[in-house]
Amino acid sequence: MMPEFSSDLSFSKVSMTSIRSFSRLYLTPLLTAFAGGYLFTWGFVSLVIVVLSAGGSDFHAAEQTALLLAVPVFLVLFLWLFISRRTLLTHVMAFGGAALMSALALWGQSALISGGI
């Protein structure tokens, strides 16, 4: 005798609801914290290299210093973005800071290359 299967779709509804809630509660903050932390750290490293190079430091020494500072900066920012309940404020600060530091580093690099600084 064959077992009877019900045509109830409640399992798929619960499954989709749990996937959406998992994505909204855990996956989205994780991805935005990773992206925001990475971009902020990129801008930070770029700006530190430009500032130290403009200050007379050797490029490779400035690069090593910036990359050594990048690990704790990324870790602190990632945890802050992931844990924070004020997501709009923290994400605007992270992504806005990343854009601002990257723009300043680009300007400073072009000024260094042209001999303006």
Secondary structure, 3 states (H helix, E strand, C coil): CCCCCCCCCHHHHHHHHHHHHHHHHHHHHHHHHHHHHHHHHHHHHHHHHHHHHHCCCCHHHHHHHHHHHHHHHHHHHHHHHHHCCCHHHHHHHHHHHHHHHHHHHHHHHHHHHHCCC
